[in-house]
Amino acid sequence: MTKLLGLKTLLFFLALAILSLPLIGSSRALPEFRQVKGETERFMGYYFQLKLTAKEQKVLERALSKIPAPCCADHTALTC
C-alpha cells in the first residue's frame, strides 16, 4: 500500500509538472486548483489508467531506486 501511494504521489507531481511546462518562462499565471480534492483524485486515477510496458517499468524502477525517499534515508522513492 505504501509503495502504491508513493507511486500515485509521484504520478500526480509528474502530471502537474508536465502541465506546467508550457507556462515556464511565460508571463501567464500558473493554473489554479479550484476543486483540489476532485482534481487530486483525477490525477491519482491516472495511476490505474496508465499501464507501463515491461521496459518502461524497468526504467521507472531503475530511476526511482536511485532517489532517496523524502520520508527517510533508509528507503528509496521506489519503495516509499
Secondary structure, DSSP 8 states (H G I E B T S, - for coil): -HHHHHHHHHHHHHHHHHHHGGGTTSSS-----SSHHHHHHHHHHHHHH----HHHHHHHHHHHTTSB-SS-TTSBTTT-
